[in-house]
Amino acid sequence: MPDYNYQADTRAFSEVLQDIGTKDDSRLYLGELVNAFGERGFGALMLFFGLLSVAIGIIPGTTTILGVPLLLISLQLVIRQDQLWLPRWALSRWIERETYRRGVATVLPRVRKIERLSKPRLSIMTSEVSEVLIGLVTFVLAFILVLPIWGGNLIPAVIICTFGFGLMQRDGLAILIAWSAVALIGVAGLVAWLAWSWVSPYLLPVWEWANSLLPQTWAWLTGLFGG
């Protein structure tokens, strides 16, 4: 498997994407992508798999497959792994480089626009403690992706993308936005649970009463139309 070094840690992400496509080797290995993104591999691959989950997650079973690498990535963030590790069988997977070039040509203008808005800032959001916390919440979000929940992949995948972009660019503002989304979801879930806890004691008796009327109503309708 080829081993290239694009010095990704000191260059713009869009430049790395473009340079990967210029190599003559017709095969582009996942291991090459990991090496190319260098220390930013965690964030870059979180962004990569998150975007795939958003794009094709409507196809049954795809988020289950895409969520597994994200589980591995998040665990390595938690244990503070310096270099991203993936199984050898995964690193040896490849796609046609020409296919990669066509895909990059489509998204590269948008990536460059986002890069112009992004910059290293709010370093506390990209500290070691922050990365551990991001790893923990990403594990939970990736676990949700693995579950066969139709339509339940969009919000977790978008949050993972935002976390990944923030880590990759060392942009604390992007990470703060992702944490805000997590907090909103948590608050919404808490409000829904509290509302149900308060309302259910009143709704359940009504529901049981309505169910008790069904046999009588059915008998009355049968007698009415039967007569």
N, C-alpha and C positions, 0 to 999 in steps of 0.2 A: 504494500500500500504506500503510495507516495507520501512524503512528509514535507510540506511547504511551510515557510515562515514568512508571514506578511507583515510582521511587526505591528499587529493590529492594535496594540495598546497605545500607540502614539499616533495613530492615523484615524481619520474619520471613518465611521462604519461604512458609509456609502463607497468610499475608496476601496476598502477591503472587499466589499461585495463585487465591485467592478473588476478588481485585480484577480479574484478567484476565477472569473470567467475568461480571462485572457490566456490562461495556461493551455498548452497544446494537448495535454492528456485528455482523452475523450471521456474518461470516467471521473466523476467527482464523488469522492468518498466522504462519508459522515466524519470519519477521523480527520480528514483534511479540514473540514469546517471547524472542528473543535480546536485544532492547532492554529488555524487562521485567526480565530477570535481571541486566542491567547487567554489572558486572565479575565477577559470580558466574556469568556465562553458561557458562564452560568447565565448571565443576563441575556446574551445573544440567543442562546438556545431556548431559554424561556420565552423570549419574544417569538422565535421561529415556530415552536410547537403551539404556542398560544394562538398565533395568527392562523395556523392550519386548523385548529379547533374551531375558530370563528368561521373560517371560510367553508369548511366541509363537514362541520359538526352535525349538520342536519341529517347526514347519511348515517343510518343505524350502525352502531358498532365502532365508528371511527374515533370517537372521543375516548372510548375504552383503550384503544391502541395508543393514541397520542398521550393519554394521561400517564401511562407507565413510565416513559422517560422523564416526565416532569416530576413524578414521585422520586426517582433516583436523584435528579438534580436538586430538589428541595432538601432531601436528606443530607446531601453533601454540603449544602449551605449551612445546615444546622450544625454539623460536626466540624465546620470550618476547614473543609478540604481546600487546599491551595490550587490544585489543578483538577479540572473536571474529569471524572472517570466514568467511562461507559464500557459495557462488555465488548470483548473483541468482535463478537459476531455482529454487534450493532455498528461498531466503527468500520467494519468492512462492507457495510451496505453502500450502494452507490447509485447515482442517476447519471444520465447522459449530460455532459457539460453543456451541450448545445441547448438542451431543455432548460438548464439553469440560466443560460444567457438570455433566452427569450423571456423567462419569468422576471429576471432582474431588470431587463429593459423596461418592463411594464411598471414596476414599483419604484425604480430608482429615483425618478423625479419627485415622487411624494416623500421618499425617505430623506432626500436632500432638503426639502422644505421644512420637515420636522426638525432636522439637525440644526438648521439655522436658528430655530427657536430654542433649542436645547443647549445647555452648557453646564459644566460642573458647578454646583451650588448646594447650599444647605448640607454641608458635609456630614452633619450629625445624622442625617437620614440614610447615609450610606456607610455608617460606621460598622464595626464588627458586630456589635450588639444588634444593630438594625438588621444586618444581613441574617443573623440567626432568627430573629423574629419574622422576617420575610420568608425564610425557609419554612418555618412552622406553619404560617398561614397558607403558603403555596402548597404545602403537603395536603392540607385540608381541602383546598380548592381543587387540586389535582385528583384527590380521592373522589370528589364530587363528579369530576369529569369521567372517571373510570366507571362510576355507577351508570347503569342503563336508564337514565332519566331523559326522556325525550324533551328537547328544548331547554334542558337545564344546564347546557354547556356555555351559553353565550356570556352571561355575566361573569362566571368564574374565569373564562378564557380571556375576556377583556381585561380583567384585573391582573391576571398573570402577565399579559402582554405589557401592561403599564409598569408593573414591578420590574419586568425584564428590561424594558427600555431604560428605566431609571438607573438600574444597576449597571447596564452597559455604558451609559453616558455619564455615570456618576452624577446624575441630575436628581437632587433631592426633592425638587418640586414635583417631578413626575411620581416619585415614590409617595410623597405627601398626598397627591391626588388619589393614588391607589389605596392608601390607608383610609382616606376619607370615604371612598366607595365601600370599603370593608365595614367601616363604622356605620354608614347609612344602612347597609344590609343588616347589620347586627341590631341596630335600633328598630328597624322595620320589623324584624323577626320578633324582637322582644315586645313591641307594641301589639303585634298580631297575637302573640301568645297570651299577653295580659288581657287583651280584649276578649279572646275566646274564654279565658278563665272567668272573667266577669259575666259574660253574656250566656255562656253555656248552661249555668244553673237555671236560667229562665227559659232558654230555648228547648232544652231537652224534654221538659214536661209537655211543652206544646207539641213537639215532634211525636212524642209517645201518644198524646191525645189524638193527633191527626191520624196516626197509624191505626189506632183503635176504631176510628170511624170508617176506615176503608172497607172492611167486610160488610158493615151495615149499608154503606152507600152502594156498594156493588150489588148487594141483594135487592135493594130498592130499585136500582136501574134495571136489573134483570126482570123483576116483577113488572115494572112499568112497561118495558118494551115487549115483554113476553105476553102481557095481556093485550 
